[in-house]
């Protein structure tokens, strides 16, 4: 099996606020060579690196906004977030949990710091991804999956190396909790210092690694520091990471859809005509109601 090497490493860019509750570095599509088409099926990645929010009686976040044509995935590392959407989906996720919302044919959505957490404030760290839907599923019914700590499947690594938490896809034959429309592997590698983990994904998959905590070494060579992202080349299947200190690495790998992308704001379709239709549907109230 051929080794998958690193294409390049990305440092976190200047952060900006999404609403007043998410202070993010935009990796996709904010970094050259990491546009929606080349990173497909991962068409957006915002990373809220560790940030301390002061106590607030009014929860900070993002008010009601529409989505259509893709899925949003929020992974919580620190802090708590509350989600509501117009299809009736919603809930609270805390440290180590995931919210997976399928916008499909159209949904209204809002997300805020959880009310009680907001009152005390504290350390906040999250990743939000947009996962593209294939053309045939862009008008699927909206859906919400809450991946709780209890439901996340864990694979213990040998030699006390650490644990792989499989959110979606599979690791070493163990399947993750979340259901996906196309092949997506999403997992947290929680490694003890010196711990190693091996991964195998098809060569053509879009594969990225984000250092959430600590730093790690790739294939015994390049060191990836905290908050940096490694984009892997499409040159092989197998690679190894080794924690140079206690580390958490978000591992993402997905099969590119290889379909046209027409994106504007919160809508991601295949053609300009479909985009116009999405705006019309939204303006006509077809995404439901959310207060």
C-alpha angles and dihedrals in degrees: 000000000000121000118249108223132199117269095193143325123238127206116213110271126223108303124238133186124256102201106326097294107062123060102190146179108215111221098165120071092353098078124072111254089021100087122143095265097050094043095044128171085032100062100167135022123180117180120200098199116203108305132165115232115197119231114282131183088205110059114238121226144094122314128221113318135156132246132186137171103022146045130260119216121191118191116193120209099160129011132016132274131196120210132195130174137180094250090065096260120136150113146141124285125193137182112332096012135114138215114204115188123183107206092184112154092007141306140179114232141183132181131188140167107277110268100241094040089051091058092061098028120193142145114356126188126163144151122216119194133184111213115198121235121221117251092257092056102040090101096045118131115272115262137184127209121188109199104197128193090255093053099047110107113231129202115199112218122222124257093030088286093145140256137300113214107204110209096168137353116019145289122202091344094310113121125218128235104246120083117225135194094224132019106294126164114198123168146147115232105206104191133181117226107289091013117139133205129187125212135192122194130157112275094241095053120109103246128184135169123204121195102224095170131008124349135281142196123236119220089340091295126069118051116218112203127212115293092014124122127218118206111203124220122242090240105105147353110242131068139154132216125200124193111233086191131002101307147180116205123187106217118198128179127163142168109251113239093215091209128130115273122214108179133174123166109307096354125084115184137148101250139027089244091057089050091054089049090050090055090048092050090050093048091048091055096248092138091069128236134300127172 
